[in-house]
């Protein structure tokens, strides 16, 4: 039989003291290390994006092919997150983080010496492999190093702040170094290499040593199926609208079918492995039937609310990146601004992004997570409304009335969902699933990015084509050949329609949050290290004697790292006590009851 809930609780209690004690300085350096990894990951995209025209001129790359310098990086990093998240949990998060970061540094340096388009495309793809290893490992490292409490909230929020900070740093330094340095665009890769080497050195010292895992079996067949499926689906989403026959192109249809087939077989294989493990309780040395790469029970954590958070992340990134993509094009193509001019108009979003993560640290231990997620997704959705209603005039007044508040609103969803969402995920998954869950969360954001840009692009193209034909213009031709001018009513109608679509993604994310997360409560702790052995109210009525082994697994799935979730999916509230003779606080669960209005009372 599988381990009962009480058995799982004993395993957690045995490790309740968590990682070894470290100095305050070492804890700070650990957070800085992981945040630097996120910063470099984000800057690797924006520094290249702003230098695309210069790179294209230097390497004779056609404009239509420039997108692959960005897509190759995102494709490899996004589709390998799940595999490397699992490897980090099994073989060591520090080991995976350092190996991935060293891989990233090597290929980033190589990018600086690329001489052809193909070389740079391949090197960018190899760069992404390193990111796929280091980012989910970072989330697992932070979750293991900081038990639920204020320090964990600070760590996750600081890590999340690395994304907007890195995006701005990459964009600003990328523009300056491309324009002013002798190596031009190559300087961006040399600088990124130096930053990567710096955080490798910090990580070697600051990150806790890995704890040995007895069972290191990897579901390699599942890894192949999910990676191949994601690569094909993301490729189709990225290339479908620009293919020769668009979505009717033969290879687009074929690859989409094959990709979906791979993902369907992957899900069936995971269910088979889980059922086989539960039925036979296979020994750790059995390599024929390894544990599933993504245990299907993982999706049931906190009464399926973990799945809801993943869906909210996907929809939020679809809204945010849809807004971001079309806002940049609006500034550069419709208004005719330079890349630097467009960057300056979007500067408020980077400042707001940092402020948002500070806000999360301040409120996550006091405000139910449903309000944090719902407010963030709704505000991001509202950012698109400003551009959906923007007038045809392009004056400074237009920017301050529409563009400026839109830039401020845009990042609330991404930052609130990432910071609060990862804190929630870390609390409701098991200790040995931390990096896997982090990689899965990041994968959802990557899929959301591809989905948002693809769907908004389809809407934009259809609206522009419809309005252009009504005016007697050819949407397939350039403006010089009688096509649609960049600054014209059909183009503006397309931008507005794309932003309405981005708004729809954010609005649906808000509705999903309100419908599924209302019973979760507060996920941040003001203080203390909760004890997993007594944190879950649901453990009182454990189904350990159930004849159906899945019942035990379902109940176990509601147990988080050092934290429990009751049958309604609510995160248990805890307070700290200190046991004499122990230097580490031990927590006890605080019983809660509901008043007649349904509010939670301690």
C-alpha positions as CSV (number, residue, x, y, z in Angstrom):
1,X,0.0,0.0,0.0
2,X,1.1,3.6,-0.5
3,X,2.2,5.6,2.5
4,X,-0.7,7.0,4.5
5,X,-1.3,10.6,5.4
6,X,0.2,10.0,8.8
7,X,3.3,8.4,7.3
8,X,3.8,11.5,5.1
9,X,3.4,13.7,8.1
10,X,6.0,11.8,10.0
11,X,8.4,12.1,7.0
12,X,7.8,15.9,7.0
13,X,8.2,16.1,10.8
14,X,11.5,14.3,10.6
15,X,12.8,17.1,8.4
16,X,10.9,19.9,10.2
17,X,14.1,21.6,11.1
18,X,14.7,22.3,7.4
19,X,18.0,23.3,5.9
20,X,21.1,24.0,8.0
21,X,21.3,27.3,9.8
22,X,23.1,30.1,7.8
23,X,24.2,33.6,8.6
24,X,22.1,36.6,7.6
25,X,24.7,37.6,5.0
26,X,24.7,34.2,3.4
27,X,20.9,34.2,3.2
28,X,21.0,37.6,1.6
29,X,23.6,36.4,-0.9
30,X,21.4,33.3,-1.7
31,X,18.5,35.5,-2.6
32,X,20.7,37.8,-4.6
33,X,22.1,34.8,-6.5
34,X,18.7,33.5,-7.5
35,X,17.4,37.0,-8.3
36,X,20.5,37.6,-10.5
37,X,19.6,34.4,-12.4
38,X,16.2,35.7,-13.2
39,X,17.6,39.1,-14.0
40,X,20.0,37.7,-16.5
41,X,17.3,35.5,-18.0
42,X,15.1,38.4,-18.6
43,X,17.8,40.7,-19.9
44,X,19.0,38.1,-22.4
45,X,15.7,38.6,-24.2
46,X,15.3,42.4,-24.1
47,X,19.0,43.2,-24.8
48,X,18.8,41.1,-28.0
49,X,15.3,42.4,-29.0
50,X,16.4,46.0,-28.9
51,X,19.6,45.2,-30.9
52,X,17.8,43.2,-33.7
53,X,18.1,45.9,-36.4
54,X,21.9,46.2,-35.7
55,X,22.4,42.4,-35.6
56,X,20.4,42.0,-38.8
57,X,22.5,44.6,-40.7
58,X,25.8,43.1,-39.4
59,X,25.0,39.5,-40.3
60,X,22.8,40.2,-43.3
61,X,19.7,38.6,-41.7
62,X,16.4,39.3,-43.4
63,X,13.8,41.1,-41.3
64,X,11.4,38.1,-41.3
65,X,14.1,35.9,-39.9
66,X,15.2,38.2,-37.0
67,X,12.4,36.8,-34.8
68,X,14.3,33.5,-34.4
69,X,17.1,35.2,-32.5
70,X,14.5,35.8,-29.8
71,X,12.3,32.7,-30.4
72,X,15.2,30.2,-30.3
73,X,16.1,31.2,-26.8
74,X,12.4,31.2,-25.6
75,X,11.7,27.9,-27.3
76,X,14.5,25.9,-25.7
77,X,14.2,27.5,-22.3
78,X,10.4,27.2,-22.1
79,X,10.1,23.6,-23.3
80,X,12.8,22.1,-21.1
81,X,11.7,23.7,-17.8
82,X,9.7,20.6,-16.7
83,X,12.5,18.1,-17.4
84,X,15.2,20.2,-15.6
85,X,12.8,21.0,-12.7
86,X,12.4,17.2,-12.1
87,X,16.2,16.6,-12.5
88,X,16.8,19.4,-10.0
89,X,14.5,17.7,-7.4
90,X,16.1,14.3,-7.9
91,X,19.8,15.1,-8.5
92,X,20.3,18.2,-6.5
93,X,19.1,21.8,-7.0
94,X,22.5,23.4,-6.3
95,X,24.2,21.0,-8.8
96,X,21.5,21.7,-11.4
97,X,21.7,25.5,-10.9
98,X,25.4,25.7,-11.2
99,X,25.6,23.3,-14.2
100,X,22.9,25.2,-16.0
101,X,24.5,28.5,-15.2
102,X,27.9,27.4,-16.4
103,X,26.3,26.1,-19.6
104,X,24.6,29.4,-20.1
105,X,27.8,31.4,-19.6
106,X,29.7,29.3,-22.1
107,X,27.1,29.7,-24.9
108,X,26.4,33.3,-24.1
109,X,30.1,34.0,-24.7
110,X,29.9,32.0,-27.9
111,X,27.0,34.2,-29.1
112,X,29.4,37.2,-28.9
113,X,31.6,35.6,-31.5
114,X,28.9,34.4,-33.9
115,X,29.6,35.2,-37.6
116,X,26.5,34.0,-39.3
117,X,22.7,33.9,-38.8
118,X,22.7,30.1,-38.4
119,X,25.5,30.2,-35.8
120,X,23.7,32.8,-33.7
121,X,20.3,31.0,-33.9
122,X,21.9,27.7,-32.7
123,X,23.9,29.4,-30.0
124,X,20.8,31.3,-28.7
125,X,18.9,27.9,-28.5
126,X,21.8,26.4,-26.5
127,X,21.7,29.5,-24.2
128,X,18.1,28.7,-23.4
129,X,19.0,25.2,-22.2
130,X,21.0,26.7,-19.4
131,X,18.1,29.0,-18.4
132,X,15.8,26.0,-18.3
133,X,18.0,24.4,-15.7
134,X,18.8,27.3,-13.5
135,X,15.3,29.0,-13.1
136,X,13.3,26.0,-11.8
137,X,16.3,25.1,-9.6
138,X,16.2,28.6,-8.2
139,X,12.6,28.3,-7.2
140,X,13.3,25.0,-5.5
141,X,16.4,26.4,-3.7
142,X,14.4,29.3,-2.3
143,X,11.5,27.1,-1.2
144,X,13.9,24.7,0.6
145,X,16.0,27.4,2.1
146,X,13.2,29.6,3.5
147,X,10.3,27.9,5.3
148,X,6.9,29.6,5.1
149,X,7.1,33.0,6.7
150,X,8.2,36.5,6.0
151,X,11.6,35.6,4.7
152,X,10.1,33.2,2.1
153,X,7.8,36.0,1.0
154,X,10.7,38.4,0.7
155,X,12.8,35.8,-1.2
156,X,10.1,35.0,-3.7
157,X,9.1,38.6,-4.3
158,X,12.7,39.6,-4.7
159,X,13.2,36.8,-7.2
160,X,10.1,37.9,-9.1
161,X,11.4,41.5,-9.2
162,X,14.4,40.2,-11.1
163,X,12.2,39.9,-14.2
164,X,11.1,43.5,-14.6
165,X,14.5,44.7,-13.4
166,X,16.3,42.5,-15.9
167,X,14.0,43.5,-18.7
168,X,14.7,47.2,-18.1
169,X,18.5,46.6,-17.6
170,X,18.7,44.5,-20.7
171,X,16.8,47.1,-22.8
172,X,18.6,50.1,-21.4
173,X,22.2,48.7,-21.4
174,X,21.5,46.9,-24.7
175,X,20.5,50.1,-26.4
176,X,23.5,52.1,-25.0
177,X,26.1,49.4,-25.6
178,X,24.9,48.6,-29.1
179,X,25.1,52.3,-30.0
180,X,28.2,53.4,-28.2
181,X,30.6,50.5,-27.7
182,X,33.1,49.3,-30.3
183,X,31.8,45.7,-30.5
184,X,28.2,47.1,-30.7
185,X,25.7,44.3,-30.3
186,X,28.3,41.8,-29.2
187,X,29.0,43.8,-26.1
188,X,25.6,42.7,-24.8
189,X,26.6,39.0,-24.8
190,X,30.0,39.8,-23.2
191,X,28.3,41.7,-20.4
192,X,25.8,39.0,-19.8
193,X,28.6,36.4,-19.6
194,X,30.3,38.4,-16.9
195,X,27.1,38.7,-14.9
196,X,26.4,35.0,-15.2
197,X,30.0,34.1,-14.0
198,X,29.4,36.5,-11.0
199,X,26.3,34.8,-9.8
200,X,27.8,31.4,-10.3
201,X,30.6,32.4,-7.9
202,X,28.0,33.7,-5.4
203,X,25.9,30.5,-5.8
204,X,28.8,28.3,-5.1
205,X,29.2,29.9,-1.7
206,X,25.7,30.8,-0.7
207,X,23.4,27.9,-1.8
208,X,23.0,25.1,0.6
209,X,24.5,21.8,-0.3
210,X,22.2,19.2,-1.9
211,X,20.6,16.5,0.2
212,X,21.0,13.0,-1.2
213,X,17.9,11.5,-2.8
214,X,17.5,7.7,-2.7
215,X,15.2,7.4,-5.7
216,X,16.8,9.2,-8.7
217,X,14.9,7.4,-11.5
218,X,13.8,9.7,-14.3
219,X,10.9,9.1,-16.7
220,X,12.9,9.7,-19.9
221,X,10.1,8.6,-22.2
222,X,7.8,11.0,-20.5
223,X,10.5,13.7,-20.8
224,X,10.8,13.1,-24.5
225,X,7.0,13.1,-25.1
226,X,6.3,16.4,-23.2
227,X,9.4,18.2,-24.5
228,X,8.7,17.2,-28.1
229,X,5.1,18.0,-27.8
230,X,5.7,21.5,-26.3
231,X,8.4,22.3,-28.9
232,X,6.0,21.5,-31.7
233,X,3.0,23.3,-30.2
234,X,5.0,26.4,-29.3
235,X,6.7,26.4,-32.8
236,X,3.3,26.3,-34.5
237,X,1.9,29.1,-32.3
238,X,5.0,31.2,-33.1
239,X,5.1,30.4,-36.9
240,X,1.5,29.7,-37.8
241,X,0.5,33.3,-38.7
242,X,3.7,34.0,-40.8
243,X,3.9,30.6,-42.6
244,X,3.4,30.8,-46.4
245,X,-0.2,29.7,-46.2
246,X,-0.7,30.8,-42.6
247,X,-2.6,28.3,-40.6
248,X,-3.6,26.3,-43.7
249,X,0.1,25.5,-44.5
250,X,0.7,21.8,-44.6
251,X,3.6,21.6,-42.2
252,X,1.8,23.8,-39.7
253,X,-1.2,21.5,-39.6
254,X,1.0,18.4,-39.4
255,X,3.2,19.7,-36.6
256,X,0.2,20.8,-34.6
257,X,-1.4,17.4,-34.8
258,X,1.8,15.6,-34.0
259,X,2.5,18.0,-31.1
260,X,-1.0,17.5,-29.6
261,X,-0.6,13.7,-30.1
262,X,2.7,13.7,-28.2
263,X,1.1,15.7,-25.3
264,X,-1.9,13.3,-25.2
265,X,0.3,10.2,-25.1
266,X,2.4,11.9,-22.4
267,X,-0.7,12.4,-20.2
268,X,-1.8,8.8,-20.7
269,X,1.7,7.6,-19.9
270,X,1.8,9.6,-16.7
271,X,-1.5,8.1,-15.5
272,X,-0.3,4.6,-16.4
273,X,3.0,5.0,-14.4
274,X,1.1,6.4,-11.4
275,X,-1.4,3.6,-11.4
276,X,1.4,1.0,-11.9
277,X,3.4,2.5,-9.0
278,X,0.3,2.5,-6.7
279,X,-0.6,-1.1,-7.6
280,X,2.8,-2.7,-7.4
281,X,4.8,-0.3,-5.1
282,X,7.9,-0.8,-7.3
283,X,11.3,-0.8,-5.7
284,X,13.5,2.2,-6.2
285,X,15.9,0.0,-8.2
286,X,13.3,-0.9,-10.8
287,X,14.1,1.1,-14.0
288,X,11.4,-0.2,-16.2
289,X,8.6,1.8,-14.6
290,X,10.0,5.0,-13.0
291,X,7.8,7.4,-11.2
292,X,5.9,9.8,-13.5
293,X,7.7,12.9,-14.6
294,X,4.6,15.0,-13.6
295,X,2.6,12.9,-11.1
296,X,-1.1,13.4,-12.1
297,X,-1.8,13.8,-8.4
298,X,0.2,17.0,-8.5
299,X,-2.6,18.7,-10.3
300,X,-5.0,17.9,-7.5
301,X,-3.0,19.7,-4.8
302,X,-5.2,22.0,-2.6
303,X,-8.4,20.6,-4.2
304,X,-7.2,21.3,-7.7
305,X,-6.4,24.9,-6.9
306,X,-2.8,24.4,-8.0
307,X,-4.2,23.7,-11.4
308,X,-6.3,26.9,-11.2
309,X,-3.2,28.9,-10.4
310,X,-1.4,27.4,-13.4
311,X,-4.3,28.4,-15.6
312,X,-4.4,31.9,-14.1
313,X,-0.6,32.3,-14.8
314,X,-1.1,31.2,-18.5
315,X,-4.0,33.6,-19.0
316,X,-2.2,36.5,-17.2
317,X,0.9,36.1,-19.4
318,X,-1.2,35.9,-22.5
319,X,-2.8,39.3,-21.5
320,X,0.4,40.9,-20.4
321,X,2.6,39.8,-23.3
322,X,-0.2,40.6,-25.7
323,X,-0.3,44.1,-24.4
324,X,3.5,44.4,-24.4
325,X,3.9,43.1,-28.0
326,X,1.3,45.4,-29.5
327,X,2.2,48.5,-27.4
328,X,5.8,48.3,-28.7
329,X,4.6,48.0,-32.3
330,X,2.2,50.8,-31.8
331,X,5.0,53.2,-30.6
332,X,7.5,52.1,-33.2
333,X,5.3,51.6,-36.3
334,X,2.1,53.7,-35.8
335,X,3.8,56.6,-34.1
336,X,7.2,56.1,-35.8
337,X,9.3,56.3,-32.7
338,X,12.8,54.8,-32.4
339,X,13.4,51.7,-30.2
340,X,14.9,53.9,-27.5
341,X,11.9,56.3,-27.7
342,X,9.5,53.4,-27.3
343,X,11.5,52.1,-24.4
344,X,11.3,55.4,-22.6
345,X,7.5,55.4,-22.9
346,X,7.4,52.0,-21.4
347,X,9.8,52.8,-18.6
348,X,7.1,53.2,-15.9
349,X,6.3,49.5,-16.2
350,X,9.7,48.6,-14.9
351,X,9.5,50.9,-11.9
352,X,6.0,49.7,-11.1
353,X,7.2,46.1,-11.4
354,X,9.6,46.5,-8.6
355,X,7.1,48.3,-6.5
356,X,4.5,45.6,-7.1
357,X,6.8,43.0,-5.6
358,X,7.4,45.1,-2.5
359,X,3.6,45.4,-2.2
360,X,3.4,41.6,-2.3
361,X,5.9,41.2,0.6
362,X,3.8,43.7,2.6
363,X,0.4,42.2,2.0
364,X,0.9,38.5,1.4
365,X,0.7,37.6,5.1
366,X,-2.4,39.8,5.7
367,X,-4.5,39.6,2.6
368,X,-6.1,36.4,1.2
369,X,-4.4,35.3,-2.0
370,X,-7.6,35.5,-4.0
371,X,-7.6,39.3,-3.6
372,X,-4.0,39.5,-4.6
373,X,-4.4,37.4,-7.7
374,X,-7.8,38.9,-8.8
375,X,-6.7,42.5,-8.3
376,X,-3.5,41.9,-10.3
377,X,-5.2,40.2,-13.2
378,X,-7.9,42.8,-13.4
379,X,-5.5,45.7,-13.3
380,X,-3.4,44.1,-16.1
381,X,-6.6,43.6,-18.1
382,X,-7.5,47.3,-17.7
383,X,-4.1,48.3,-19.1
384,X,-5.2,47.0,-22.4
385,X,-8.4,49.1,-22.3
386,X,-6.4,52.3,-22.5
387,X,-4.9,51.3,-25.8
388,X,-8.1,49.8,-27.0
389,X,-9.7,53.2,-26.6
390,X,-6.7,55.3,-27.7
391,X,-7.6,58.1,-30.1
392,X,-6.0,58.5,-33.6
393,X,-4.1,61.6,-32.6
394,X,-0.5,61.1,-31.3
395,X,0.3,64.0,-29.1
396,X,2.1,64.2,-25.7
397,X,-1.4,64.5,-24.1
398,X,-2.3,61.1,-25.7
399,X,0.6,59.5,-23.9
400,X,0.0,60.9,-20.5
401,X,-3.8,60.2,-20.7
402,X,-3.4,56.7,-22.2
403,X,0.1,55.3,-22.6
404,X,1.4,56.3,-19.1
405,X,-1.4,54.8,-17.0
406,X,-1.4,51.8,-19.2
407,X,2.3,51.2,-18.6
408,X,1.8,51.4,-14.9
409,X,-1.2,49.1,-14.8
410,X,0.3,46.5,-17.2
411,X,2.7,44.7,-14.8
412,X,0.4,44.3,-11.8
413,X,-0.9,40.9,-13.0
414,X,2.4,39.4,-13.9
415,X,4.1,40.5,-10.7
416,X,1.3,39.7,-8.3
417,X,0.6,36.3,-10.0
418,X,4.3,35.3,-10.1
419,X,5.1,36.3,-6.6
420,X,1.9,35.2,-4.8
421,X,1.4,32.3,-7.1
422,X,4.8,30.8,-6.6
423,X,4.5,31.2,-2.8
424,X,1.2,29.4,-3.0
425,X,2.6,26.6,-5.2
426,X,5.6,26.2,-2.8
427,X,3.2,25.7,0.1
428,X,1.0,23.1,-1.4
429,X,3.5,20.8,-3.2
430,X,5.7,18.2,-1.5
431,X,9.4,19.1,-0.7
432,X,10.6,16.7,-3.4
433,X,8.4,18.5,-6.0
434,X,9.5,22.1,-5.5
435,X,11.6,22.5,-8.6
436,X,9.3,20.5,-10.7
437,X,6.3,22.7,-9.7
438,X,8.4,25.8,-10.3
439,X,9.3,24.6,-13.7
440,X,5.7,23.8,-14.5
441,X,4.6,27.2,-13.4
442,X,7.3,28.8,-15.6
443,X,6.2,26.6,-18.5
444,X,2.7,27.9,-18.2
445,X,3.9,31.5,-18.5
446,X,5.9,30.6,-21.6
447,X,2.8,28.9,-23.1
448,X,0.8,32.0,-22.2
449,X,3.3,34.2,-23.9
450,X,3.0,32.2,-27.1
451,X,-0.8,32.0,-26.9
452,X,-1.3,35.7,-26.2
453,X,1.0,36.9,-29.0
454,X,-0.5,34.4,-31.5
455,X,-4.2,35.0,-30.8
456,X,-3.8,38.8,-30.7
457,X,-1.8,38.6,-34.0
458,X,-4.6,36.7,-35.7
459,X,-7.1,39.2,-34.5
460,X,-4.9,42.1,-35.6
461,X,-4.3,40.7,-39.1
462,X,-8.0,39.9,-39.7
463,X,-9.2,43.3,-38.6
464,X,-6.6,45.2,-40.6
465,X,-7.4,43.1,-43.7
466,X,-11.1,43.7,-43.3
467,X,-10.8,47.4,-42.9
468,X,-8.2,47.7,-45.6
469,X,-10.3,46.0,-48.2
470,X,-13.2,48.2,-47.3
471,X,-11.0,51.2,-48.2
472,X,-9.7,49.6,-51.4
473,X,-6.2,48.8,-50.1
474,X,-4.3,45.6,-50.4
475,X,-3.3,44.3,-47.0
476,X,-0.7,41.9,-48.4
477,X,1.3,44.7,-50.0
478,X,3.6,47.3,-48.5
479,X,2.4,50.9,-48.2
480,X,4.7,51.9,-51.1
481,X,2.9,49.4,-53.4
482,X,-0.6,50.5,-52.5
483,X,-0.9,48.6,-49.3
484,X,-1.8,49.7,-45.8
485,X,0.2,52.7,-44.5
486,X,1.7,52.2,-41.0
487,X,-0.2,55.3,-39.7
488,X,-3.7,54.6,-41.0
489,X,-7.2,53.9,-39.7
490,X,-7.0,50.2,-40.5
491,X,-3.8,49.8,-38.6
492,X,-5.2,51.6,-35.6
493,X,-8.3,49.5,-35.7
494,X,-6.0,46.4,-35.7
495,X,-4.1,47.7,-32.7
496,X,-7.3,48.4,-30.8
497,X,-8.7,44.9,-31.6
498,X,-5.5,43.2,-30.4
499,X,-5.6,45.1,-27.1
500,X,-9.3,44.2,-26.6
501,X,-8.2,40.5,-27.1
502,X,-5.5,41.0,-24.5
503,X,-8.1,42.5,-22.2
504,X,-10.2,39.4,-22.6
505,X,-7.4,37.1,-21.5
506,X,-6.9,39.2,-18.3
507,X,-10.6,39.3,-17.6
508,X,-11.0,35.5,-17.9
509,X,-8.0,35.2,-15.6
510,X,-9.8,37.3,-13.0
511,X,-13.0,35.2,-13.4
512,X,-11.0,32.0,-13.0
513,X,-9.4,33.4,-9.8
514,X,-12.6,34.4,-8.2
515,X,-14.3,31.1,-9.1
516,X,-11.6,28.8,-7.8
517,X,-9.4,30.6,-5.2
518,X,-12.0,32.1,-2.9
519,X,-11.5,29.5,-0.2
520,X,-7.7,29.5,0.0
521,X,-7.2,32.3,2.5
522,X,-3.8,33.8,3.4
523,X,-0.7,32.0,2.0
524,X,2.0,34.1,3.7
525,X,3.0,33.7,7.3
526,X,3.9,36.7,9.4
527,X,6.4,34.7,11.4
528,X,7.4,31.2,12.3
529,X,8.2,28.0,10.7
530,X,5.1,25.8,10.6
531,X,5.3,22.2,11.5
532,X,4.1,19.9,8.9
533,X,3.2,17.2,11.3
534,X,0.3,19.1,12.7
535,X,-0.5,21.8,10.3
536,X,-3.3,20.2,8.4
537,X,-6.7,20.1,9.9
538,X,-7.6,17.4,7.4
539,X,-5.2,15.0,8.9
540,X,-7.6,14.4,11.8
541,X,-9.8,12.3,9.6
542,X,-7.0,10.6,7.6
543,X,-8.2,8.0,5.0
544,X,-5.1,5.9,5.7
545,X,-7.3,2.8,6.2
546,X,-9.0,3.3,2.8
547,X,-9.0,0.3,0.5
548,X,-8.4,2.5,-2.4
549,X,-4.8,3.6,-2.5
550,X,-5.7,6.6,-4.6
551,X,-7.6,8.0,-1.6
552,X,-4.4,8.2,0.3
553,X,-2.6,9.9,-2.5
554,X,-5.4,12.4,-3.0
555,X,-5.3,13.3,0.7
556,X,-1.5,13.4,0.6
557,X,-1.7,15.7,-2.4
558,X,-3.1,18.4,-0.1
559,X,0.0,18.5,2.1
560,X,2.5,21.1,1.3
561,X,6.1,21.7,2.3
562,X,5.7,22.4,6.0
563,X,2.1,23.4,5.6
564,X,-1.3,21.7,5.2
565,X,-4.4,22.4,3.3
566,X,-7.8,21.3,4.5
567,X,-10.5,19.5,2.5
568,X,-11.8,22.8,1.2
569,X,-8.4,23.7,-0.1
570,X,-7.8,26.4,2.5
571,X,-4.3,27.1,3.6
572,X,-4.0,26.4,7.3
573,X,-3.2,29.4,9.5
574,X,-0.3,28.8,11.9
575,X,1.4,30.6,14.8
576,X,4.9,30.1,16.2
577,X,5.9,28.5,19.5
578,X,9.4,27.9,20.7
579,X,10.2,24.6,22.4
580,X,12.8,24.8,25.2
581,X,16.1,23.4,24.2
582,X,15.4,23.9,20.5
583,X,17.0,26.8,18.5
584,X,14.5,26.3,15.7
585,X,10.9,27.5,16.2
586,X,8.3,24.8,16.1
587,X,4.8,25.8,15.0
588,X,1.4,24.6,16.0
589,X,-1.8,24.9,14.0
590,X,-4.4,27.4,15.0
591,X,-7.9,26.0,14.8
592,X,-10.2,28.1,12.7
593,X,-13.9,28.3,12.4
594,X,-16.3,30.1,10.0
595,X,-18.8,32.6,11.1
596,X,-22.3,32.7,9.5
597,X,-21.0,35.1,6.7
598,X,-18.4,32.5,5.7
599,X,-15.4,34.5,6.9
600,X,-12.5,32.7,8.4
601,X,-11.7,33.5,12.1
602,X,-8.6,32.5,14.0
